Amino acid sequence: MEIGFLTSPLGRESLEWVVAFARDNGFQALEVAAGPGSKHLDTASLTPARARQVTSLMQKSGVRISSLAYYANLLEPDRSQRAEAIEGMRSVIKAAATLGVEVVCTLAGMPMPGKDRTQTIAQDFPGVFRPLVRFAAQKKVKIAFENYFATNIRNLADWEQVFTVVPDENLGLNFDPSHLLWQGIDYLEAVDRFKDRIFHTHAKDTEVKQHLLRWLGNQSSGWWRYCIPGYGEVDWGVYIARLRRIGYNGVLSIEHEDGALGREEGFIQGRRYLSQFI
């Protein structure tokens, strides 16, 4: 198993700078922020020369690209914005194929206005994602949804419905336990139940502020926050053992959304903590 990170918090820096930072601090993989106009990997202008340059950069550094990350809402209600997002996703899939990257991480879209998640998945989801998933399959690329709670895959029933309406084997998860923990969903049971759909993982933790939870109740906000692994409630030793048991031997990609730690510091602290289980 490898430790890596999502490059987005380092978005002001060049990909070359990010790769050097990863190499110098013991990271083995990068979830590279990609898409039209992305500083790390601009997929709208990925020439063969730039692709060769990126491939050479990764080979020389000893750091691999675990996935390309394009976290856009592919179910934008506005048709022109949706078309733009879908075209961006297609460009990322093509870039992944060119670079030999197996996984593209994205979002499962937001609920449509006036509809709940169940209705959105049944009525709107297939029309967008069936063609994208099949296009990715032609390119030998897998699509992995981060289970961000605001999207259409808030809970495990949503996951089950998504994989029923689009059952293709190259559609799966960028599994993130932090979004499940604060909702009271068993992230270990989720690993077992959806083991065949876990293509990539996010290493992000959740701190539950029990005193605020008891004061505000779970229907309010402010009683939990995302944090670097080791600073919250996820049992990383048990979780990683569960991943190993289902045969997952890929990346633990640190997603840094912890306001208590600086950019570089958070990644370094997360790697240091996770390394004891790897």
QUIQUI-V301178 format. One record per backbone hydrogen bond with DSSP energy under -1.0 kcal/mol. NH is the residue of the N-H (numbers start at 0). CO is the residue of the C=O. Records with the same first field share a line. If there is no record, write none. Layout:
# QUIQUI-V301178
NH->CO  CO
This chain:
# QUIQUI-V301178
1->249
3->251
5->253
6->30
9->6
10->7
12->9
17->13
18->14
19->15
20->16
21->17
22->18
23->19
24->20
25->22
26->21
27->2
29->63
30->4
31->66
33->68
34->40
37->34
42->40
46->44
50->46
51->47
52->48
53->49
54->50
55->51
56->52
57->53
58->54
59->55
60->56
61->57
63->27
65->29
66->29
67->102
68->31
69->104
71->69
73->71
81->77
82->78
83->79
84->80
85->81
86->82
87->83
88->84
89->85
90->86
91->87
92->88
93->89
94->90
95->91
96->92
97->93
98->94
100->95
103->141
104->67
105->143
114->111
119->115
120->116
121->117
122->118
123->119
124->119
128->124
129->125
131->127
132->128
133->129
134->130
135->131
136->132
137->133
138->134
139->136
140->135
141->101
142->169
143->103
144->171
145->105
147->145
150->147
151->108
158->154
159->155
160->156
161->157
162->158
164->160
165->161
170->167
171->142
172->196
173->144
174->199
180->176
181->177
183->180
184->179
189->185
190->186
191->187
192->188
193->189
196->193
198->172
199->172
201->174
202->252
204->226
206->224
208->222
209->207
212->208
213->209
214->210
215->211
216->212
219->216
224->206
226->204
230->227
232->205
235->233
238->234
239->235
240->236
241->237
242->238
243->239
244->240
245->241
246->243
247->242
251->1
252->200
253->3
254->202
260->257
265->261
266->262
267->263
268->264
269->265
270->266
271->267
272->268
273->269
274->270
275->272
276->273
